[in-house]
Amino acid sequence: MEIIDTVLAQITENQGAGSSVLLAQALASACSRHYSVSLLDASVKLDRNSMDLFCRLAAISKEPDFSNAAQDKALRRLRDLGLIDIDEYNEYLDTLDGDYE
């Protein structure tokens, strides 16, 4: 998915910055209901470009190339970058969430 690729590129380019950590949380939240992000933090920490990405993540199911498989890959990439934890219980719950396509 283009939005996921764009967000992951920004996160890796600015790794460690507060806005990147917040975008990583937003991406995880857009991919699974088991993650969340603070709207207040987004309002305070994100510049215009990052806020635009944040808003697109909030409506991820409306993206023309929406894909549950891409969401799963994004969660794994965030885990590999050390930005989120995925335990077996959460992965099992994600399979029960259903398909949103």
N, C-alpha and C positions, 0 to 999 in steps of 0.2 A: 504494500500500500504506500502511495506517495507520501501521505501525511506521516506515517510511521517512519519512513526512511528519512524524511526531512527532520523530524524531531530527534531521531537517533543521531543524525549527523551533527545537529547543533549541540546535543548533549556531549558527544565525544569530543567535539571541537573545543568546548568550554568546560570540560570535566572539572568538577570541584567548585565551580561558581554556584552561588545560591540559586540563580535562575535555572541552571541546568539540573540541579537536584530537584527543584520544584517541577520542572518539565518532566523529569523521569517519574516523579510521583503521579503526575497527571496522565502520563502515558500508561503507567501500570493501572491506574483507575479506569482509563478508557478501555483497557483490555480485560479487566476482571473486576467484578463487584467486591472482591476481597481486599481491595486497596482503596485509599481515599486521599484527597488533597484538600487543603484549606483554600477557600475562595478568597479570604482576606489576604493570605500570603500571596496569592496570585495577583491580587489587585495592587499590593505594595511592591512586590519584587520584580514583576515582569515588565519589560519594555513593550512597546507597541507591537513589534514583530513577534515576540514570544507570546504576548497576549492573543494575537491572532491565531497562532498555533494552538494555544490552550483552548480557545473557543472552538476550533475545528475538532480537537480531541473530544470536547464535551458533546459533540454531535457526530461522533465517529461512524455510527451506523448509517449516516446519510452520505458518506463519502462514496463516489461512484465506483471505486475499486474495493469496497468493503470486503474483508475476508477474515473469518475466524482463525484460519490457519496463520495469517499474518499477525494476528493478535497474539497467538501462542508463541510465535517466533520472537515477537517483541519482548514478551515477558522473559523468555530465556536469555535474550541479549541483555536486558536490564540486569538479570541475575549474574550473567557472566561479567558484566562491568562492575559488579559489587554494589549496585544501587538499590536492589530489592532482595528480599529473601523469598524463595519459593520452597515450601516444604511439601512433603508427600501429601499431607492432608489438604492443603490448598489446591494442589494439582488435581487431586481426586474431586474436590468440590467443583473445580472449573469444568470438569467433564459432565457434572450434573447440571450446570447452569443452562444448558441447552444451546441451540444454534440460533443466532440472531440474524442470520442472512435472510 
